[in-house]
Amino acid sequence: MEKKNSNFELDNLDIQILSILMNDASVPYTEIAKKLVVSGGTIHVRMKKMEDLGIIRSSNLTINPQKIGFDITAFLGIYLEKGSQYNHAVEELRKVKEVVELHYCTGSYSMFAKIICRDTDHLRQVLNEGIQGIKGIQRTETIISLEESIRRQISLID
């Protein structure tokens, strides 16, 4: 179970550790410790504390989908018939492996999703046979990305 403390403030060492790992999650704790002139144990303790507090969600390997044959990134505005169908729709959308992000949002859409597909035929199949068939989804609007120009984490250091 994830613990959260909304009053926790990161100190300069925490920010430096996070900044290094956000840039490259494969950097060993010992290398971070040498760079920041602290012990490896200090880095380990700080990381464990930030994980326990829910500040760090996970460490991930990021791949380039296009390099492995997934050429279409699309954003999908989803309209629900009723707001009460949100939880059911989320559980069903979790089963659609092409959905890589999903947000409950304000504005025109009830939900906003990012999906990655091999090509336009695959996109059509995911939309028609997967997403639009989910009970409670009234309709969708699709926006195809032509290029991802910026992708980054928030900056902790100015």
C-alpha positions in Angstrom: 0.0 0.0 0.0 1.3 3.4 -1.0 1.9 5.9 1.9 1.5 9.6 1.2 2.4 12.6 3.2 1.3 15.9 1.6 3.5 17.8 4.1 6.8 16.2 3.0 9.3 18.6 1.5 12.2 17.4 -0.6 15.6 18.7 0.5 18.4 19.6 -1.8 19.9 16.1 -1.7 16.6 14.5 -2.5 16.2 16.8 -5.5 19.7 16.1 -6.7 19.1 12.3 -6.4 15.8 12.5 -8.2 17.2 14.7 -11.0 20.0 12.3 -11.7 17.7 9.3 -11.8 15.0 11.0 -13.8 17.6 11.7 -16.5 18.9 8.1 -16.4 17.3 5.5 -14.1 20.1 3.0 -14.7 22.7 5.1 -12.8 23.9 3.0 -9.8 23.4 4.3 -6.3 27.2 4.1 -5.7 27.8 6.4 -8.7 25.2 8.9 -7.4 26.8 8.8 -4.0 30.2 9.6 -5.4 28.8 12.5 -7.5 27.0 13.9 -4.5 29.7 13.2 -1.9 27.6 11.0 0.4 27.5 7.3 1.2 25.8 4.7 -0.9 23.7 3.9 2.1 22.4 7.5 2.3 21.2 7.2 -1.3 19.5 3.9 -0.6 17.8 5.3 2.6 16.6 8.4 0.7 15.3 6.4 -2.2 13.4 4.0 0.1 11.9 7.0 2.0 10.7 8.6 -1.2 9.3 5.3 -2.5 7.4 4.8 0.8 6.0 8.3 0.6 4.8 7.7 -2.9 7.0 10.3 -4.4 8.7 7.7 -6.6 6.2 5.5 -8.4 8.6 3.2 -10.3 11.7 3.0 -12.4 11.0 2.4 -16.1 12.8 1.5 -19.3 11.6 3.7 -22.1 11.5 2.3 -25.6 11.0 4.0 -29.0 7.7 2.4 -30.2 8.5 3.3 -33.8 11.7 1.3 -33.8 9.7 -1.9 -33.0 6.9 -1.3 -35.6 4.4 0.9 -33.7 4.1 3.9 -36.0 0.8 5.5 -34.9 0.4 7.5 -31.7 -3.1 8.8 -31.2 -5.0 10.7 -28.6 -8.6 9.7 -27.9 -11.3 11.9 -26.4 -13.8 9.6 -24.8 -17.4 10.6 -24.0 -19.2 8.5 -21.4 -22.9 8.0 -21.4 -22.9 8.7 -17.6 -20.2 9.7 -15.2 -21.1 6.7 -13.0 -19.7 4.4 -15.8 -16.2 5.8 -15.3 -14.9 2.9 -13.1 -16.2 0.3 -15.4 -14.8 2.0 -18.4 -11.4 2.3 -16.8 -11.3 -1.4 -15.9 -12.2 -2.3 -19.5 -9.7 0.1 -21.0 -7.0 -1.5 -18.8 -7.5 -4.6 -20.9 -6.7 -2.8 -24.2 -2.9 -3.1 -24.3 -2.6 -0.2 -26.8 -3.9 2.2 -24.2 -0.7 3.6 -22.6 -2.2 6.5 -20.7 -5.7 7.4 -19.5 -6.9 10.5 -17.8 -10.2 11.5 -16.2 -10.6 15.1 -17.2 -12.7 18.2 -17.3 -13.8 19.9 -20.5 -15.5 18.3 -23.5 -14.3 14.7 -22.8 -15.0 12.5 -19.9 -11.6 10.7 -20.4 -8.6 11.3 -22.5 -6.4 8.4 -23.6 -3.1 8.0 -25.4 -2.9 4.9 -27.6 -0.1 3.4 -29.7 -0.7 1.2 -32.7 1.3 -0.4 -35.5 -0.5 1.3 -38.3 -3.9 2.8 -39.3 -5.5 -0.6 -39.7 -4.4 -1.6 -36.2 -5.8 1.8 -34.9 -9.1 1.1 -36.6 -9.3 -2.3 -35.1 -8.5 -1.1 -31.6 -11.1 1.7 -31.9 -13.9 -0.3 -33.6 -13.5 -3.7 -31.9 -12.0 -2.7 -28.6 -12.6 0.8 -27.2 -15.9 1.8 -28.9 -17.5 -1.5 -27.8 -17.0 -0.9 -24.1 -20.3 -0.5 -22.3 -20.8 3.1 -21.2 -18.6 4.7 -23.9 -20.9 6.8 -26.0 -18.4 8.0 -28.6 -14.8 8.9 -29.2 -12.8 11.5 -31.1 -9.4 10.6 -32.4 -6.4 12.9 -32.9 -3.4 11.3 -34.6 0.0 12.7 -33.6 2.3 13.5 -36.5 5.4 14.0 -34.3 6.3 14.0 -30.6 8.3 17.2 -30.1 8.8 17.2 -26.4 8.7 14.4 -23.9 10.1 14.9 -20.4 9.6 14.7 -16.7 9.0 17.8 -14.6 12.2 19.7 -13.8 13.2 19.8 -10.1 16.3 21.9 -10.6 16.1 25.4 -12.2 
